[in-house]
């Protein structure tokens, strides 16, 4: 069994990240579709896919740095040391970065302001042509 896992390590990691990304996509899609984006189901799916895609790359970045920039891999480290470095960089740090990104993205795009009211334009943005479609007269 160990040899099989070792032989298919890359496939296994790909499957784990893919599975987590699937859960993120589905959670966001249905969470948004049944709450704040009821009338925009395609937008809900796009947000879910976008966040999951970014998560899968952001979560992999720390492990890439660990392995290829810091060279924390064999033969410099024992197999156990490599697994510890991969766990800390890929799972711990990667998950923290992914979580921080999702928190920022939700605050920026999904729930931008708790006091925001649909259709109410703040006074400082009243002359913004992007809001009105043309320069206010």
Secondary structure, DSSP 4 states (H G I P E B T S, - for coil): -HHHHHHTHHHHHHHHHHHHHHHHHHHHHHHHHTTTTTT-HHHHHHHHHHHHHHHHHHHHHHHHIIIIIS--STTTS-HHHHHHHHIIIIIIIHHHHHHHHHHHHIIIIISS-TT--TTPPPGGGTT-HHHHSS---
